[in-house]
Amino acid sequence: MKNAVGREIPDALLTGGREVYQGKNHMDGRYIQKAAPKTRRCEKPQESKVVESIAQALRQCKAANGMTFSFHHHLRDGDYVVNMVMQTAIEQLGLEELTIAATSLGSAHDPIADYIEAGKVVGIQTSGIRGRMGEVVSAGKLKTPAVIRSHGGRPRAIEGGEVHIDIAFIAAPTSDCMGNCRGIGGKSNCGSLGYAMTDARYADHVVVITDCLVDFPNMPASVEAIDVDAVVVVDSIGNPQKIASAAARISQNPRDLMMAEDVAKVIASTPYFKDGFSFQTGVGGPSLAANLFLEQYMDDRGIRMGWAIGGICGPMVELLKKGKVGKVIDVQDFDLDGVNSIHQTPGHFEMSASQYANPANKGAFVNKLDFVVLAALEIDTSFNVNVLTGSDGVLRGAPGGHPDAAAGSKCCIIVTPLIRGRMATVCEHVVTVTTPGDCVDVLVTDYGIAVNPLRPDLIQCLDAAGIPHVGIETLKEKAYALVGTPDDLEWEEQVVAVLEARDGTILDVVRKIRPFTLG
Amino acid sequence: MEILKPAIAGTMESSDAQVTIEPGTAGIELTLTSSVMNQYGRQIRSTILETLERLGVASARVTVVDKGALDCTLKARVECAVFRSCGQSAANIPWGGAVR
């Protein structure tokens, strides 16, 4: 059945009331029955929940074949915990038919590809999938199609019982003996633990893995002891160098700066740019640089940013310290400036993934956003964005909070160069739709700006401000004139990944790529 | 033109292509790898073959490692490798003639 972004969704996937994507806010007003976990009573006072090893924690939590283990990705490419747990479960305890439900996975988790090939890991639910794991899943070696969700879609699916977590593993920079966890104060700090919060509340069992045991009580806790079964102390939960980079630097690339300046111009031309406005930006070159130019416009108009959300890094912390933004609410930290600021700088708060972006709750921050500035691997002439699959059709990205912030915000700006090497970023059809075009408002490229025709109000704003813009078709033609018209990718029938829209409908599928021959 | 000795042009940098050309006997034997193979492999191959034909190269073993180069870059790298392989890259390049 064809969905609202023109993608053919196999009927075999539309079982149990599952629907295809029908446009944004389609599920508004429906009721959701929340799924409560089955948890063990810890009535008798315990001195400590610290156990000797991951294996012992797994046994205590009755780990068994066919279970779903959950993980969060605040340790990013420095994470050791996913591999540590899966190795213990599979090689020491001999478990199989396991599903990994992670908030995201990266190239740090390459060894998991072996467990997929060996048939020990049979399911993957994640936002991001990259490296070897992306390759083996794209090659059709995972027993069931991977399920890709946004950061808001994941807590929605957990709360609604679509994902049942048997054991959640919390990688904690610090924990006390009862399992109160924080992302700071240890040796492998990551700052916010926002993505782990829903997991801890909805999993049957919760195991904390830390490399820094601190005195009880570790307060204020991000994950609370009331949800934790066991605490394991290991030598190291991750490589600090890869957890948080020294500082996200603002790009010096003149092309990035030019696009960033255009982004700020567009923002300043809209009626939403007024005292107290709200903002989210990514950490990509031009998106991050937009901060710099925005600050100039704020100074010129004598206004302040009310609040900012998202993945947080140095430039946003700096605005907070200068008093140019009222509050920063943080689901993940990207650099040491962010890590060292959360809970320290007044006004820098932590939030859960659900609070950040869940479309099924009653107060997600994304729904109050005025502006979001995001990147794209590809954007097509219907403004659909792909941030998941490469130009070879292989899984190598992550929707992350992209679809959530795009859908919730009043003005979603995509900023990307027109071409990358020989790849046309603006194209006829994106390989995979990860953010539907009805959520995207403005495209800024190095060759021009295009406004979604669904937003005549924004077109008027740009015209009134004298900002030149063109049709997105013109940008696509310019791109193809430079790099040539790409051939269509060739696919097998087999679906290797299902891409859920944030509301739980099916937005797209990724099929197995057919090996390319010049023929 | 006749390929007299092995020659190489270009780099492995992103947006470039490295072209290696060696004497051959059985027409054009092309080995192509590309970072954009699925979407542009066929166009890259025809650009290389057309450039060789324009230069009058009938026999050669050609290896191209493409890192997402545009057509103009591919042509330039192939032309340079060919002229180097027949020792003619120092002077008298037929600008505007066979090389355009």
Interface residues (C-beta under 8 A of the other chain):
Chain A: S391 D392 G393 R420 G421 R422 M423 L482 V483 G484 P486 D487 L489 E490 I513 F516 L518
Chain B: S14 S15 L32 S35 V36 M37 N38 Q39 Y40 G41 R42 Q43 R45 K67 G68 A69 L70 D71
